[in-house]
Amino acid sequence: MSTGPFETWRDFFDAIAPTYEQNEFTKNTLVEVQFLLDHMNLAPGARILDVGCGTGRHAIELARRGFSVVGVDFSGQMLFEAKRNAESAGVNVDWIEANATEYICATPCDAAICLCEGAIGLIGHDEDALTHDLSIYRNIAASLKPQAPFILTTLNAYAMIRRMTDKEIEAEAFDPATMVARYADSFELPTGSTTVYIKERRFIPPEVISMMHHAGFDVQHVWGGTAGEWGERQLKLDEVEVMFVSFKR
């Protein structure tokens, strides 16, 4: 069975929402939430913003632990699943359907998370990657109280660079001058094989740190952030994700 191809990330996430949590990388929620809390030092009942919350696995577990959570996602179907999951868990989360490039929380939050490619890097074919990602960082900063922690995991640009070859450059699938890649990628999901047409501009950690600084954050740690392998450790060049632990100035 196959689904797609998909031209937009919203269409992709809407389609995979019902089976999203069958993916293996979603099975570490309890450990991941404890890791977040160990590094955010929050008071009981603190208000947490989850940007790109998806089906709500982190938001719901945080709500279970007594926190007030705002979950934001641009996929209506992901939020539909999140609401069902929250109801089953017996918790309340403030679910918001919005694009993270435009959304600012009306009530300042005590912390923010953006995990597992929830928003950063999901650029459309007509969007500029720098403008897209920087707007999200700025909106998150505008949604937070001073000194609030923000933990981000996003795709590791070093891994993309290391796998690109001159063949991709000749085929115009990758431009080393702009770091933009355009290609069709196949995902083996619980629903079957899915093709997505991707425009991608990943940023290496020093670029992310600079962008976050301009948005109002001080990055304190850059760690390996691949799902299932979080830890206070050096980023590996070929791993999938990188983690940034920061605080709003």
Secondary structure, 3 states (H helix, E strand, C coil): CEEEEECCHHHHHHHHHHHHHHCHHHCCHHHHHHHHHHHHCCCCCCEEEEECCCCCHHHHHHHHCCCEEEEEECCHHHHHHHHHHHHHHCCCCEEEECCCCCCCCCCCECEEEECCCCCCCCCCCCCCHHHHHHHHHHHHHHCECCCCEEEEEEECHHHHHHHCCHHHHHCCCEECCCCEEEEEEEEEECCEEEEEEEEECCCCHHHHHHHHHHHCEEEEEEEECCCCCCCCCCCCCCCCEEEEEEEEC
